[in-house]
């Protein structure tokens, strides 16, 4: 049973009692906090579709990425407190507005409240959109609730993961988590241009760290055959927060850096998924976290 008491929802296993006001690494209380709930059009085409993904952005995070694009809520904790009943109303409203799916963005540390809001099953797919730093034990509790897993695989380099996100165990934890996600979701399934079930792994290429990206591609190629899972190679890195003072993170990804990773994808036979062009490396894709839809 997932619980806020002696919290072990993420791999950090802080063990604090969030119901008693204690906070762990995520710095979040024992009740859902969210910053936005609205149709979102900046996901991969199979996720956003024609009518948008019903994205609910949750506050806090189990990582501390120095380049975070959503730092206002992930680091700063901005958001509004909700209960499970109110969250269910939000999900149903988004469905009524015609979204393609319900997209849970960074939900792990609030799952004790989110899971009750997913019962009974919604009439659209549920997308679990996370940073990839997940506990296998927690993921097992999601079986039957999640249709599409949308994790990041940020790092193949443990030292880089420690330096940039405060999680030296990230590569091992992420690999185990994605294996569990695939066990639950199975080979991806697309209906009417929409991903209705399966696994889509994202990787954001970071400036100056091409070798890290090549390692992620290698891992994916070693574990998934064509037709099993999707891979999304992202070029949209934009210097934010502390990264603006931390070379080489203070610049966008160079075209030859991205091209090198894309070429390696081709060589390793990673052909199911998505790539981006460099018009994505702007701040326009970051929504306004202004409590819209809450």
FENBEL-V523199 format. One line per field, one symbol per residue. ss: DSSP state (H for helix, E for strand, C for the rest). psi: psi as a letter, one per 40 degrees, with the letter a starting at -180 (. if undefined). burial: # if it has 16 or more other C-alpha atoms within 10 Angstrom, else .. A space follows every 10 residues. Layout:
# FENBEL-V523199
ss: ???
psi: ???
burial: ???
This chain:
# FENBEL-V523199
ss: CCCCCCCCCC CCCCCCCHHH CCCCCCCCCC CCEEEEEEEE CCCCHHHHCC CCEEEEEECC CCCCCCCCCC HHHHCCCCCE ECCHHHHHHH HHHHHHCCCC EEEEECCHHH HHHHHHHCCC CCCCEEEEEE CCCCCHHHHH CCCCCCCEEE EECCCCCHHH HHHHHCCCCH HHHHHHHHHH HHHHHCCCEE ECCEEEEEEE EEEECCCCCH HHHHHHHHHH HHHCCCCCCE EEEECCCCCC HHHHHCCCCC CCCCHHHHHH HHHHHHHCCC CCEEECCHHH CCHHHCCCCC CCCC
psi: hhiehfhfdi edfdeigeee eiiadefiif ihhieihihh eeiideddad eihghhhiii ieigheehef ddddddehih hiiddddddd ddddddeeid ihhhhgedee ddddddeehi hieiihhhhi eegihddddd eehedhdhhg iigdhehddd ddddefgded dddddddddd dddddaiihh hfehheiahh hihhhhhefd dddddddddd ddehihedii hhhheehhhi bddeegieee iihidddddd dddddddefg ehaiiiieee fiedehihgf ehe.
burial: .###..#### ##...###.. .###.##### ########## ##.#.####. .######### ########## #####.###. #..#..##.# #####...## ########## #####.##.. .#..###### #########. .#..###### ########## ##.####### #.######.# ##.######. ...####### #######.## ########.# #..#...### ########## #.#.....## ###...##.. ##.##....# ..#....... #.......#. ...#
